[in-house]
């Protein structure tokens, strides 16, 4: 990676707009082009049309673990948001993947949210991995409400807002075209 300037893209959009679907398409397209991919994806699990869980997926291997479940009334847990209770073992597993992400063509961190920006938990290693700049293209998913905080960290980043009317594969191609691999 000597002599190359890494590019950071912040993928944003409202909940349910397809940020993770776009990241999955980005990973698939990069792998199809023979690029080295590292990072974490966070695909949702739906039961009877309702989002009931979130998985953590190693972007390099495709291996998955359950990351979070819908928070139940009275539930206790060390890592929680208003809607989710996170599995500490899966969080540690994903954090290790991000901490160990070395040189690669594409680094994906899906997603950086309230846990990272307000509680300093979750994928904080994802923030550090983006900061290490050991990639050609670093893609971080950030919800619109936290976009300003992300831009404080990475003012040079390109903001890419998911467009649900376009195919995820086409948008992934747009993002990959930002960098000469």
N, C-alpha and C positions, 0 to 999 in steps of 0.2 A: 504494500500500500504506500510505499515511499513515493513522494511526489504527487500524490493525489489528494484532492480536497474533498473530504466526505460531505455528502449532501444530507440534510435532515428534512424530512417531510412530516408534518403533523396532519394526520388524518382525523377529520372531525365531522360531526353531524349529530343530529338528535338521536335519542334512543330509538332503536328499531329501524334505522335508516340503512343499515347494511355495512357498518364499519368493519365488523369482523369478516363478513362475506368478502369484502374488498381485500382485506388482509390475506384471506385464504387464496383468493385469485392471484394476488401479488406473489405469494410464496410459490404457488403452482407454476406461474409463468416464469419466475426466476429459476426454479429448478429445471423446467423444460429447456431453458437456455443454458443449462449447465453451470449456473451460478451457485456459490456456496451460501446457504441460508442458515441463519441462527435466530433464536428468540422464542417468544411465547405468543400463542394465539389463545383467545378465550371464547370458544364457541358456546352458544347457548343450548340448553336442553329444553325441549317443549313437551309437555304432557297435556293432552286434550286442548291444544292451542294456547296453553299458558306457559310462560317461561318459569320453569321450576328449579333449574340448576344451571351452573356455569362450569365448563370444563377448562382445564389448563392443558394445552397441547404444545409439545416440543416442536417448533417449526422445522427443525432439522430432521427429526425422525418420525414425526407423526404420532408418537406415543402420547396417550392422554391419561389424565387423572381427574376425578371430580374435585373441583376447586371450591364451589360454594353452593349452598342451598338457600331457598327462600327462608327468611328468618321467621321463626314461629313465636307466637306470643309467649313471653316469659322465658325465652331461650337465653342461655348464657353462652358466652364464647369470648375468647380473647381477641378475635379479629371479626369485627362486625361493621356493617353500615346500616343505614335505616331499613334496608330491604333484604340484606344478605348476611348469612353467617358463613365464614370462610373456614375451610379445613386447614389447620396449621401444618400438617404434614405435606399436603399438596402445595401450600404456599411456599414452604421451605424447598420443595423439589423444584418448583418454577424459579424461585430466587436463585438456586444453584445454577440452573441453566443460564440465567441472565448473567450471573456473576462470572461464569466460566466462558461466556461468549467472547471468543477472541476474534482474530481477523476473519472477515467474511465479506461477501459482496453485498448481502442484504441482511440487516438486523431489523426484526419486527418486535415491537413491544405493544401488545394488545391486552389491556389498556392501562393507561395511567389515569387514575381517577381520584375520588375523595380520600381513599386510603393513603395514597402516595402524597398528594398535595396538602391534605389537612391533618392526617393522623401520622404521617411519616412511617407507614407500615406498607404491607403489600409488596408491589414490584419496585421498591426503591432501588434495587439493583438494576432495574431497567433504566432508570434515570442515569445511574452511574455508567451503564453500558453505552448509552447514547453519548454521554460526556466523554468517554474514552476515545470515541471516533475511530474505532478499528474496523470500519466498514466503508464501502463506497456509498451505500444508501442506507440511512437509518430511518425507519418509519415508526412513529409513535402515535397511537390512538389516544385522543384527548377529547372529552365532551366539550361542547361550546362554552359551558359555564366555567370551565377551567382553562380555556384557551389563553386568556391573558397571562395566567401564571406560567403556562408552558412557554409562552413567547418571552417572558422575562429570562427563563433559563436558556432559550435558544432563539435569540432575536433574528438570527440569520435564516431560520427555518422557513420553508415554503408551506403555506397552509393549503390543504386540499380538502374541500368539503364534498362529502359523498353526495352523488346525484342519483337518487333512486330510479330515475327514468332511464339511466344508462346501465348497460350490462357491467357487472363487476369486472369482467375480463378486460373490457375496453378501458375502464378507469385504471386498472392495474397497468395496462400498457402505457397509458399517459404518465403514470408515476415513474415507471421504469425508464421511460424515454428522457427523464430529467437528468440522467447520468450516463456517461459513456463508460461502459464496462469493458 
